[in-house]
Amino acid sequence: MGVRIHDVFLAVALTLAAPPAFANWQQQASPADIDRLVQLPQIRDRAIAEAQSGVGGRGDWRAMARVMNAEGRSVPARAMLGNWRCRQMKLGRMAPYMVYDQWFHCRIRPYNGGLVLEKLNGSQRMAGFLYPDNGAWVYLGSSAVRGEDLNPYSGRTPSIGASVTPDDQIGLLTGIGNNHLRLEIPAVQESLLDVVELAR
C-alpha cells in the first residue's frame, strides 16, 4: 500500500517541529498559549456555565455533561499508546454547546523520544506533541481543515519556520475513566473551549 499524501505532510510537519526528547513544554509554547493554559480553570467554568444555559445547544447534552463532570486523573504513557475513537465538543461563545455525533480515528504514538497525538480523518485534523506535566499531559499542536496543509505548532521558536497563527493549539489531556481521555483546548476561534473525547 502506498504512502498517503496526508502522512507525508504530517511527517514533514512533525520533523520541522520536533522538540528534544522530554523537553519542557514551557520552552516550546508561546507566552500567549502559556497564559491560555494557566487560565484553563476559569475558561472551563465560563464555558460550562454558557453550556448549561442550553439555549441553542446542539447534540447530546448528556455526553457533554459526562465528559466535563468527570474528574481528571493521571494516566501513564503506556496506557495511552495506540488507536482511539475521538469526537469533538465545543462549549461557549457562538453556541452554548455543540456535541458532534460522529466519531473519528485518533492515534497516540511514540515519536522522537516523546508522544504524538493525531486526529487522522474528518474535515478537521490536528496533530501535536504531548508533554508530561504534574500527572497530566500538555498538548502543543495545530489544526487544519480538509484541503489545508497541517503546519507545525509555531510556538516561540523562530527556527520552526512558521509564524504564530490561530491554528496553534494548547491543551490539557487527562484520563476520565478506563480507556477514556479528555483533551481540553482553550479556543481562539468559534468557541470558548474545544474538547476532544477519546475512547476505546
C-alpha positions in Angstrom: 0.0 0.0 0.0 1.4 3.4 -1.0 2.1 6.2 1.4 -0.8 8.6 1.8 -0.2 12.3 1.0 -1.6 13.2 4.4 1.1 11.0 6.1 3.8 12.8 4.1 2.6 16.3 5.2 2.3 15.1 8.8 5.7 13.6 8.8 7.2 16.8 7.4 5.3 19.0 9.9 6.4 16.8 12.9 10.0 16.7 11.7 10.1 20.5 11.5 8.6 20.9 14.9 10.2 18.0 16.7 11.4 19.2 20.2 14.2 17.5 22.0 13.0 14.3 23.8 11.4 15.1 27.1 11.7 18.9 26.6 9.8 21.2 28.9 6.6 22.4 27.3 7.1 25.9 28.6 10.2 26.1 26.5 8.2 25.4 23.3 4.9 27.3 24.0 4.3 30.9 23.2 3.6 33.3 26.1 0.1 33.7 24.9 -0.5 30.0 24.9 1.1 29.6 28.3 -1.4 32.2 29.6 -4.3 30.4 28.0 -3.4 27.1 29.7 -2.9 28.9 33.1 -6.4 30.4 32.6 -7.9 27.0 31.7 -9.8 26.5 35.0 -11.6 29.9 34.6 -12.2 29.3 30.9 -13.7 25.9 31.7 -16.0 27.4 34.3 -17.2 30.0 31.9 -17.7 27.5 29.1 -19.7 25.1 31.3 -21.8 28.0 32.6 -22.7 29.0 29.0 -23.3 25.4 28.0 -25.7 24.9 31.0 -27.9 27.7 29.6 -28.8 25.2 27.0 -30.5 27.7 24.7 -29.4 26.9 21.1 -27.2 24.0 22.1 -26.8 21.1 19.6 -26.1 17.4 20.2 -26.2 15.1 23.1 -26.2 17.2 26.3 -25.7 14.1 28.5 -22.5 13.1 26.7 -21.0 16.6 27.2 -22.0 16.5 30.9 -20.4 13.1 31.4 -17.2 14.2 29.9 -17.0 17.6 31.6 -18.2 16.4 35.0 -15.6 13.6 35.2 -12.7 14.4 37.5 -9.4 14.4 35.6 -6.9 11.8 36.6 -3.3 10.9 35.7 -2.7 8.4 33.0 0.6 6.7 32.2 2.1 6.9 28.7 1.9 3.2 28.1 -1.9 3.3 28.7 -2.4 6.0 26.1 -0.5 4.4 23.2 -2.5 3.1 20.2 -5.7 3.8 18.3 -8.6 5.7 19.7 -12.1 6.8 18.7 -12.5 10.5 19.1 -15.1 13.2 18.8 -15.2 16.9 19.3 -17.3 19.1 21.6 -17.4 22.9 21.6 -18.6 24.9 24.6 -19.4 28.6 24.8 -19.3 31.7 22.7 -21.1 31.1 19.3 -23.4 28.4 20.8 -23.9 27.2 24.3 -22.6 23.8 23.3 -22.1 21.6 20.3 -21.5 17.8 20.6 -20.6 16.1 17.3 -22.2 12.7 17.0 -19.6 11.3 14.6 -16.5 9.5 15.9 -13.2 9.7 14.1 -9.8 8.0 14.2 -7.2 9.3 16.6 -3.8 7.8 17.5 -1.2 8.3 20.2 2.2 7.0 19.2 5.9 7.4 20.2 7.9 9.9 18.3 11.4 11.3 18.8 11.5 10.1 22.4 8.1 11.6 23.2 4.5 11.1 22.3 2.4 12.5 19.4 -1.4 12.8 19.3 -3.0 12.8 15.8 -6.6 13.1 14.6 -6.3 11.3 11.3 -9.6 11.8 9.5 -12.6 14.0 9.2 -12.9 17.6 7.9 -10.8 18.9 10.8 -7.5 17.4 11.6 -5.0 18.0 14.4 -1.6 16.8 15.5 0.9 17.7 18.2 3.2 16.6 20.9 2.3 15.5 24.5 4.4 16.6 27.4 4.1 15.1 30.9 3.1 17.7 33.5 2.1 17.0 37.1 0.3 13.8 36.3 -1.4 15.2 33.2 -0.2 15.8 29.6 0.1 19.2 27.9 -0.7 19.1 24.2 1.1 21.5 21.8 -0.1 21.2 18.3 -2.1 22.7 15.4 -5.3 22.1 13.5 -6.2 22.2 9.8 -9.3 21.7 7.8 -9.6 19.3 4.8 -7.5 20.6 1.9 -5.1 22.6 4.0 -1.5 21.6 5.0 -1.1 20.7 8.6 1.5 23.1 9.8 3.7 22.6 12.9 3.0 24.4 16.2 4.6 27.8 15.7 5.3 28.5 19.4 8.2 30.7 20.4 11.0 29.2 18.2 11.7 31.2 15.0 13.6 28.2 13.6 10.4 26.2 13.3 9.7 28.4 10.2 6.0 29.3 11.0 4.5 32.4 12.4 2.0 32.2 15.3 -1.4 31.5 13.8 -4.9 30.8 15.1 -4.3 27.2 14.1 -1.9 26.8 17.1 -3.4 24.7 19.9 -2.5 24.2 23.5 -4.5 21.8 25.7 -4.6 19.6 28.7 -5.1 15.8 28.4 -6.2 13.8 31.3 -7.8 10.4 32.0 -11.5 10.4 32.9 -12.0 6.6 33.2 -10.7 3.3 31.8 -9.8 3.8 28.2 -11.3 7.2 28.3 -9.5 10.5 27.9 -10.4 14.2 27.7 -8.4 16.8 25.9 -9.4 20.4 26.7 -8.2 23.1 24.3 -8.9 26.8 25.2 -10.1 28.0 21.9 -9.2 31.1 19.9 -11.9 30.7 17.3 -15.7 30.0 17.4 -15.9 28.6 21.0 -14.5 29.2 24.4 -13.4 25.7 24.9 -12.8 22.8 22.5 -13.0 19.4 24.0 -11.8 16.1 22.3 -13.2 13.0 23.9 -11.1 9.8 23.2 -12.4 6.4 24.0 -11.8 2.7 23.1 
